[in-house]
Amino acid sequence: MNTQSGHNPPVIRRLSEQVVNRIAAGEVIERPAAALKELVENAVDSGARRIHIRLDRGGIDRIDVSDDGCGMSPDDLLLAVERHCTSKLRDETLVHISTLGFRGEALPSIGAAARLSVMSRQAGADSAWSIRVEGGVVSTPEPCAGAPGTRVLVEDLFFATPARRKFLKSPRVESGHAENVVRRLALSAPHIAFRLEFDDRLILDLPAQDRAARVAAILESGDADGLLAVEGQRGDLKLSGYICAPSVHRATANGQMLLVNGRPVVDPVLRTAVRVAYRNVMEHGRHAVVALSLEIPPEQVDVNVHPAKTELRYADSAAVRALVIGALGRALGTGAGVAGVRPDLIQSRGSSPARIWYPPERNADAADLSTRLARPLVPARPDSGLPSGFAESSLPLAGLPAARQTAPDTLHDQAATTAAMAHPLGAAVAQVLGTYIVSQTADGALVLVDQHAAHERLTHEILREQYMGGEIRAQRLLLPEVVDLPARQVDVLLSFGAALARLGVEIEPFGGTAVLVRAMPALLGKENPGGMLRDLAEELEADDLASPAQADALDARMDAVIARMACHGSVRAGRRLTHEEMNALLRDMERTPRAGTCSHGRPTWLKLEKADIERMFGRR
């Protein structure tokens, strides 16, 4: 207290109720979407069977939410606009919370920052009642006309707090946030019909439906057959929901719909778990599309972390992460073309789903698959007579000489071809541009396969299986090879020498900036070790957490290291493949987990349905 300088000491005073509400509104109502979220949560908690939402200019000018819920009496209306009044808490422990709202802050905060009108009628009441709040000033409830249920009207948002209003984005941006809020809440309550309009334009019209149909509608995936079901349990924790295949992804995480005990959340723990589960099957920088619901005992989670109620605190976040990563990993462990959304070449169609195809039981073990893939591939004969860029095929190709089409060494059993076409990726027809396999399915679809990307994933999965089994089989070099590298990379590789030995790579120092390579993974054949060692050094350098003394961190990083090795040991683009090799590759893709994308997350196959082709040629 500085009294000598002539300044009067500050005086502590009690803030008015209006100022208190405006301060609180800054936390609860940060934008129109936040106000809309609170209003729709109230409508869901009221037992509504239908909710109708209208917004003008993204909610900046007007938010109108109507429901057919239980309604409120005049006395209830007065309490509803008073801070910290709620009907949703049965006790004061803040543990067993079964409703979306519970803090009693939404309507007072909105009324402090905007012009708020609430009209409500209970079932069997003679009339509806209305109440108005403008800038925190509450009017007396008055009778009015209205149907059973509640209608909340918010106009001129932030007129009482102009500083907050000028920070709002454009109506288009605010509309996007509002739509995302409604989609998340609609997912949490599939038994409720939702209708959403922006400036008299219909955006969503969802009937009451089962959860699978609601997820398909919210994620815009066509139908539920295009989704992968997720189920998992770890102690008292239960996870369920649906996810899209790795071929469907977005630039942001807005396509991730996450529920915890029925509450929509934007939770970093769950988002991190989703990212880790998709890390090795999706291109870097892209985000998965999922709809997941976590059931957790109320005493193991705190929802009262922030007024927005979208952030959580778990008693055991590690268990939550492990459950999500494990359950998603099992759902994603399907072969290419087996289930989920197919990669699509027609951009205007968005994410078109394919029907789930259930493959026959796998009868080849990992060792057999490893042996067959490790066998050197025999290139097509130079005198095959096929056009440049094509490999041999069992199917007659238009334009080739008739004698060539009927030659005994190029015709194969038609029954085998028909059987191959019944598989998801069909029967190989040709190899084009020395890189892509063209195949045809029984339903008339064409499939394009990137031979290098596909074989990279197959090699990756075999190496990974061997690594998880204890150790990748190594093959000692007849003549050890000296590899020169930058000094820092030599240091990194030597420090991880024991871990690399488990991967089948045996190295030792050779003085200066060189290492001596004594063994390589047997599956990679005669791959030049120089380029691979450089890539492995970069991979290990890129991870600040991995160190030789941190076994857990290193094991978590090994999948990325194995991916680098798989890339070096795979069939290269431009290499000719025989008909048998192409079909073998397709069948292995269908049997191998995560084969829909390569180790870098790029798609290994693309599909054109017959309808797609007809539309491209104007036949539809």
N, C-alpha and C positions, 0 to 999 in steps of 0.2 A: 504494500500500500504506500504510494508515493504522495505524502501530504506536503512535503517540503517544497516541491516544485509548483505548488499552487493548484494542482489538479484535484478535483473532488473524487473521492473513492467510488468505485462502481457499486451500484445498488442492485441486489438480487431481487427480481420480481417474478411473479407468476405469469406465464404466457396465457393469452386468451385461448379458449377452446378452438376458435377458428384457426389461429396460428399453429397450434399443436397439430390439428388435422392436416393443415397444408404441409407441415414438415413431414408428417407420417406419410402423406400421399407421395412424397418424393421417393420413398422406398417401395411402396406397394404398387403405385400406378406410375410406371416410368414411361409408358407409351400406350397407344390405344389397344394394342394386343394384350397388354397386362390387365387393363380394365376389362376387356372382353373375357379374358380367362377367368377372372373372379366371378363375373356374372354368369357365365356358362356353368362353372362349378356349382354355384348356388342352385341353378336350375336342375342340374343332375342330382344334387343332394335332396331336392324337394320331392323326388319320386316321379319326375316328369316322364312321360312316354314319348313326347315329341317336343323338340326345341327348334324354334325358328329365329334365325339371326339375320339382321339387315345392317349393313354399314354404308355410310356415305363418306366418300373421300378417305377411304382406309380407316374410318372411325374417328378421324380428326373432327369432322363436323357432327357426326351422329352415329350412335351405336344403339340398336334396338334389339332386345332379346326377349322373346315370348316363350312361355312354357305352359304346360297343362298340369303342373304339379299341385301340391297341397294347398298353396295359397297362404295368405296371412290376414289376421284380423287388424283393426285399427291400432290396438295396443301393440301388436307385434310390429307393425310398420314403424311406430315411434322408436321402439327398441332397436330395430334393424339398422337405423341410421345413426345410432349412438355407438361410440367407440367401445370395443371390448364387450359387446353383447352378442351372444350366439346361442343357438339351440342345439349345437352339434357336439358339445362336450358333456359326457355323462358323469365325469369326475374331474378332479383337478390335477391328475397325475401326468397328463400329456403323454400317455403311453399307448393306450388302446384307442387309437383314433381311426374310426371307420368311415369318415366322410372326407371329401376333398377339401372343404373349408373347415376352419375351426377357430381362427384367431379373432373374428369379429371386427375386422379392420376395413374390409373392402368397400362397403357402401359409404361409410363415413369419409373415407379417403377420397372416393370418387366425388362425393358431394362437396368436399372442400375444394376441389380443383375444377369442377365443371357444374353444369346445370343438370341436376338429377331429378327424374320423376319415376316413382314406383307406383304401379297400379296392380292391386291384387284382390283376389276373391277366393274365399274358401268354398269347398263343395257344400251345397245346401244353404249358403248365405243369401240374404235377400238382394244384396248389391255388392259391387266392388268398392274398394276404398283406394284413395290416392294420396300421396304425400310428395312434397317437393323440397329439394335442398339445393340452394344456390350459393356457392362460395362459402359453405359452412353454415348458412342460415337456414334453419329448419322451419317449415310451415306446419300448420295444423292439418291432420288427416281430414279428408272430405270424401263424401260418397260420390261414386261415379258409375258409369256403365262399363261393364267388362265381363268377359267369359271367365269361368273358373280357371285358376292358375295365376301366374304373375307375368307382368310385362314391365321391363325396366328400360327407360329411355335416358341416354346420356348425350347431351348436346354441348357444343363449344368446349371441348376438352381443354383444360389448362387455361381457360379464360381468366381465372383468378390467379394464376401463376404464369404470367407472360414469359418469364425467363425460361421456363421448361418448354413452353409451346414452340419457341423459336428453334429449339434443338431437334424438333421432330423432322423426320425425313419426308420424302415426297409421298403423296397418297399411294402410288404404286408400291413403294417399298413397305409402307405401313400395312397395306393390304396383304402383302406376302407374309408378313409376320402374323397377322390375324388369321389367315387361312391355316398356317402351320399350327397355331394354337387349337383351332377347331378340329383339325384332323387328329391331333393327339388326344383330345378329349373324346372325340367320337370313337376312337379306338378303345378307350377305357370303358365305354358304355355301349356295346353293340346292341343292347336291348332297346336303345332309345333311337328314334328316328331324328335325323338332323337335316335341316335345310339352311343353306348359307347363300346370301345374296350380297353382291357388291354393286352399289349404284344401280339397283333394279336389274342386275345381270346375275343369273343363276350360276353359282359356282359348285355347290354340292347339294345333292338331294338323295340322302341315304335312308332307306327304310330300316326298320328294326330287322336284324339279321343275326346269323350265328357268327362266331368270332372269325372263322376262316374266311367267310365271305366279306366281312367288314375289313379284315386285313388286306385282302385282294383289292378292295375298292379304295382304301386309304393309300396303299402303296402304288396304286394304278398299275397292277401287274396283270390285268386281264381276268384271270380266274385263279382260284385257289390251287389248281393243279400245277400252276407254274411256280409254286413256292415249295421250299424245303421245310418240313416240320422239324421243330426243335423240342426235345424233352430232356430234362436232366434233374437230378436230385443229389444233394450233398447234405446229409444230416437233416436239419429242419428246413433247409433252403430248397425251393422248387423253382425250376425255370421251365417255361413253355413259350411257344410262339412260332413264328414263321420267319424265314429269311430268304432273300433272293440269292441265286447263284453268283459266283464272282464275276461273271460276264456282265452283270447289271451293277453299275456303280454310278456315283454322282460326284460332283466337284466339291460339295459340302456335306456335312453330317446331318442335314435337314431330313434326309430319308431314314434316319434312325429313330424309330418310335419306341420309347422305353417306358415301361410301367413298373412300379414297385408297390405291391399291395393295392393294385388298381389305380394308383396315382401317377399321372404323367410326370416324368422328371427329365431334366437335362443333367445327367449325373456323370462326372468325369471318371468314376471308377468303372461304371458299365461301359462307357464309350471307349475307354482304354482297353478293356477286355475284348470288345468287339474288334478293335483295330488289331490287336495281337492275334486274334483267331484268324483274321483274313490276311495277315501280313504277308504270308508266303504264297497266296493264291490271287492276289489283286495288285494291279499296277500301283507303284508308289505315288502318293499324292491324291489317290481316289478314295472314296468312302463307300462302305457297304450300305445296303438297303435292308433294314431288318425291322421286325416288330416283335419285341420280347416282353414277357411279363414275369417278374420275379416275385415270388411269395416268400416272405420272411417273417418270423415271429416279431410282433410289434416291439417287444422289449429289446430286440437286437438292432433296431434302427431308430434314428432320431430324425423326424421330419420337420422339427421346429428350429431349423438352422437359419433360415432367411425368410423374411415376410412373403416372398414369392412362392415358397414351399416347393421349389423345384430342385433344391440341393439337399442331399442326405448325408448323414454320418452313420457308418456301420460299426457295430461292435467288432466284427471280423471281416474287414474288407478283402483280405487275402483269400478267404473262403469264397466270397462272392466272385472275385476274379477267376478263381480256379474253376468254379462251376460254369461260368459263362464260356470261358475258353474251351473247356473240355466238351461241353454240349455242342457248341458251334463247330468244333473240330470234327466231331462224329458226324454231324449233319453234312458237312462239306466233304467228307471222305467218300465221295461217290465217283465213279468213272465218268469219263467224258460222254455226254449225250444220254446218260442214264436217267437223270432226274433234274428237275428245276428248269429255270428259264434258259432258253437257248440263245447263243450269240446271234445277233440279227444284223443283216446287211442293209436293211431298209430303214433309213434314219427316221423317216416320217412316221413309222409305225411304233417307235419307242421300244418298249421292252415287251416283246411278244412271247408268251410262254408256250412251252411244249408240254404235251401230256407226259406224265411220268411213265417210264418204261422200266419194268422190273427184269433185270438180267438173270440168266440161269445161275445156279450156284457155282461159285468158282471152284474148279477142281485142280488148278495148278498152283503149287505152293510158290513161295517167294524164291526159293532156290532155283526152281525150274525156269521161272520167268527171268531171273538174273542170268542164267546160263544162255538162254535163247537170245536175250538182248545183247549180251556180251559177244556173241558170235559175229565175226566180221560180215558186213553186208556186201553182197556181190553185185557190182554195177551191171547194168544192162549191156548186152553185147553191142559193139559199135556197128555191127551189120544188121541191126534189128529192122531197118527200113522205116522206122517211125520218124515223123517230123522232128526238127530240132527242138529240144526242150521237153519231149515226151518220153515216158518209159513204157515198157510193154504192158499190155492189158489183156484180160480175158474176154472183154466185151468188144464186138466189132465196132470200129470207129468209122464214121462216114468220111469218105474222101480217100481212104486207103485202098490200094489195089486189091481186087477181089481175091487174087491168089494168096496175098498176104493174110487176108482175113480168114482164110480157111486152112492156112498152113497148120500142120499138126502140132508144132511146137508153140503156137500162140493161142490155140483154142483150149479152153479148160472145161471141165465138166459143168454143164449148165445148172445142174441140180445144186452143186456147191455154190455157184454164183447166186442162185435164187436164195439159198440159205443165208449167205453173207448179207444180201440186201435186207433181210429181216432184222438185222442188228441195227442199233441206233445210228451208227455212223455208216451203215450201208456197205456196199461192195465197191472196191477201187475200180475206177474206170481208166484213169490216166494220171500221169505226173506232168504238170505244166510248169514252165519257167524254171525247171530244175529244182523247184522249192516246194511246190504245193501239190498235194494229192487231191484229185477230184474223185468223189464217190457218189453213188446213187442209192437211195433207200427204197424200200418196197412201196412207200406211199408217193413216190415220184419226186421227192425232195433231192436237191443237190447239196453236198457237203464239201467244203474246202478245208483241208488240214495243212497247217504249217509243219512240215516234217521235222525241222530243227526244234521248234518250240515244243512239239509233242514229245519227241524223244528226250529232250532235256528234262521234261517232267518225269518221264518213266525212269530215267537214270537217277534223278534226284530221289525218287521214292525208294528205289532199291538201295542206294547208298544210305539213305536215312534209316531204312529198316535194318541194314547191317550195323550201322552205328548204334542204334537203340539196342540191338542184340548183343552188344559188347565191343565189337571191333570190326572195322571194314577190312576185308581181305586184301593184303598187299602182295605185290609182285616185285621181287628184287630185280633191279636192272642188271643186265649182263655186264654193261660198262657204266659205272656210276657217272653221272653228268654234273658238270660244274656250271652253276648259274650265277652270273654277275647281277647284283641288285644294288640300289642305293643303300647306304650304310644304315639308315633308320629302318628300312624294311628288313635288312638282315637281322638287326637286333630284335625286331618284333617276331619274326619267324622263329628264331632260336629260343626266345623266351617262351614260346608256345610249342616247343619241340615235342613234349610229351602228349599234348592234346592232338597235334598233327599226326603223331604215330598212331593214335586211335583211328584216324581217318585214312590210314594206309600210306601216309607220306612220311618217309624217313629221311631226315636231313641232318647234316652236321657242319660245323664251321670249316671253312677252307682257306681262312686267312683273308684279311682285308675286307673287301666288299663282295665276297663270294660265299656260296654254300654248296655243299656236295650233296646231291640227291642220290640216295641208295635204293629207294623203293617208291613205287607209285601204286595207287589203288588198281587192283587187277581189272576192275570193270572198265576203267578208262583206256585200257589197251596201251598203244604207243603214243599217247598224247605227249606233246612237247611240254616238259615241266616248267620251262622258263616263264611263259605267259601265265600259267596257272598259279605259280608261286607269287608272281606280282599281284594278281588279283586277290589271292588269299591274304597277302600282307596288307593290301588296301582295306579289305573287309575287317581285319582285326584292328587296324589302326583307327577305323571309323567308329569303333565302339569304345567309348570312354569307360564303360563299366566293366568290360571283360578284362580280366587279368589272370595270369597263371595261378594265382592264389585263390581265385574266386571260381570254384567249380560250378556252382549254380549259374552264375552269370555267363560263364563260358558255354555251358550246355545250352543255355537259352539262345546263344549267338550261333551255335554250330549249324543250325538249319540254314542260315544265310551263307555260311562258309561252304556247306555241302552244295548249295545251289550254285555257287561259283564253280565248284568242281564239276557239277553235272553239265554246266554250259560248255565246258571244255571237252567233255567226253561224249558229246551227242553228235548225231548225224548232222552234217553241215548242209546249209542251203546250197543248192547247186549239184548235190550228189545224186546220181541216177539210182533209182530203186526199181527192183523187179516187182512184178505183180504180186508174188507171194510175200515179199517184204512189205509192200504197202498194206496188204490186208492184215498181215501180222501186226503191223503198227496200229491199225485201227482197232483190232480186237484187244490188244494190250491197253490201249487208251480207255476202252470201255471197262476194263477190269481194274485199272489202277486208280487209287484215291487221288483226288484233287487234279485229275488230268484235264480238266476243262481249261486250265490256264497253265502257262509255263512258270518256271521258278521266279520270273520277274513280274508275274501277274498279268501278262498279256494273254489274250485268248489263243488257244491252240486250234480251234475249229470254228467255222462259221457255217451257217445253214441258210439256204434259200428254199422255202416251201414252193410247191407247184403254184400256189396262188400268188406268191411274190413274183415269180417269173412271168406268169400271165399278165399281172398288172404292169410290169415293166414293159411288156410288148403291146400294151393296150388291149389285151383280150378281155379285161375286166374294167 
